[in-house]
């Protein structure tokens, strides 16, 4: 595989692992009656990862000619 494809695959795996870890933390906080603010923080972190990686929100702010 090309280096660029390997970098994308590595980033995808890291995002997947990050989301999985945050989900475990969220489950733990939810089952151990933690303050709701902690659940909000975890949810916002997960939403940020999804926006940046899966929804490619960074492309919205690029110029037309950039790729």
N, C-alpha and C positions, 0 to 999 in steps of 0.2 A: 504494500500500500504506500501511497505517497505520504510524505511528512504532514501535509496539510490535513489529509483525511485522518491520519492517526491522532493529530492534535484535536480535531473535532470529536473523534470517538472518545478520547480521553476526557475532554470537557463534558461530553454527554454522560459518561459514566460517573464523573465527579458530581454533576448536578443530580443525577439519579440517587447517588449515595447521600448527598446532602439533604434531598427531600425525604429519603427514607429515615435518616437520623432525626430530622426535625419532626417527622410523623411519630416516631417512637417517643421523643421528648414530649410532644403534644399529648399523646396517649397517657404517658406517665403523669403529666401535670393534671390532666382531666380526671384521672382515677384517684388521685391523691389530694383532691380538693384544694388545689393551689389557687392563688388569686387570679381573677379573670384577666388582669393586665398581662400576665405571663403568657396566657393562651393567645391574647391579641398579638403580642410581640412575635410569637412563633408563627402565627397565621400570616402576619405581614412579611416576615422573612421568606416564607414559602411562596407567597404571592409575588414577591420581588424576584425570586429565582425563576418562576414561571414566566413572568413578564419579560425578563431579560433574555432568557435562553429559548423558550419555546415560542413566544410571541414576537421575538426580535424587535423589541421596542426601540432599540438603538438605531434601527434603520429609519425610523420616522424623522430623526433629527439630522440625517446626513443630507448632503447636497445631492442633486439629481444625478450628477456624473459619477459619484463614488459607488463602489460595489462592496 
